[in-house]
């Protein structure tokens, strides 16, 4: 079985999007064919393969962000957007 290729931007580029209060806005596309993070004109965009059921897509986004930032998933807290494509995470120090 082929390994899933994950595309991630540089951690420094993502850190630049975190505001002074440690919040990071992410627009999510669940059920995508690829897993990736992309920084565009609209900010950080995440595509995950997980479906938006029972919080699976939220967990997948948290894992993707933690991998890109090089931190533990427990340091990311979903503040807003549990059932929305527009999510806000807090990145703990």
C-alpha positions in Angstrom: 0.0 0.0 0.0 1.4 3.4 -0.9 2.3 5.9 1.8 0.3 9.0 1.9 2.3 12.1 1.0 1.7 15.1 3.2 2.7 18.6 2.1 3.6 21.0 4.8 5.0 24.6 4.7 7.9 25.7 6.8 7.2 26.0 10.5 8.4 29.6 10.5 5.8 30.6 7.9 3.0 29.1 10.1 4.4 30.7 13.2 4.2 34.1 11.4 0.4 33.6 11.1 -0.1 33.1 14.9 -1.4 36.3 16.5 -0.1 37.9 19.8 -2.6 35.9 21.8 -1.4 32.5 20.4 -4.4 32.0 18.1 -4.1 30.5 14.6 -7.0 30.6 12.1 -7.4 27.7 9.7 -9.8 27.0 6.8 -10.4 23.3 6.6 -11.4 21.1 3.7 -12.4 17.6 5.1 -12.7 14.5 2.9 -9.9 15.7 0.5 -7.8 13.3 -1.6 -4.6 14.7 -0.1 -3.4 15.9 3.3 -1.7 19.3 3.2 -1.3 22.7 4.7 -1.1 25.7 2.4 -0.6 29.4 3.0 -2.5 31.5 0.6 -4.0 35.0 0.3 -6.8 33.9 2.7 -4.4 32.6 5.3 -3.7 29.0 6.4 -5.7 26.3 4.6 -5.8 22.7 5.6 -6.9 19.7 3.6 -7.4 16.4 5.4 -8.6 13.0 4.3 -10.8 12.5 7.4 -14.6 12.9 7.1 -16.3 15.6 9.2 -17.9 13.1 11.6 -17.4 12.6 15.3 -14.6 15.1 15.4 -12.3 13.0 13.1 -11.5 15.9 10.8 -10.7 18.2 13.8 -8.3 15.6 15.1 -6.7 15.2 11.7 -6.2 19.0 11.4 -4.7 19.1 14.9 -2.3 16.3 14.0 -1.3 18.0 10.8 -0.7 21.3 12.5 1.3 19.7 15.3 3.5 17.9 12.7 4.1 21.1 10.7 4.9 23.1 13.8 7.0 20.4 15.4 5.0 20.4 18.7 2.8 17.9 20.5 -0.9 17.8 19.5 -1.8 18.4 23.2 -0.3 22.0 22.8 -3.1 22.8 20.2 -6.6 23.6 21.5 -9.6 24.1 19.3 -11.1 27.4 20.4 -13.8 27.9 17.8 -15.3 26.1 14.8 -15.8 22.5 15.9 -18.6 22.1 13.3 -17.4 24.8 10.8 -14.7 24.9 8.1 -13.3 28.1 9.8 -11.4 27.0 12.9 -9.4 28.8 15.5 -6.7 27.0 17.4 -4.7 28.2 20.4 -1.0 27.3 20.3 0.4 26.8 23.8 3.9 28.0 24.7 
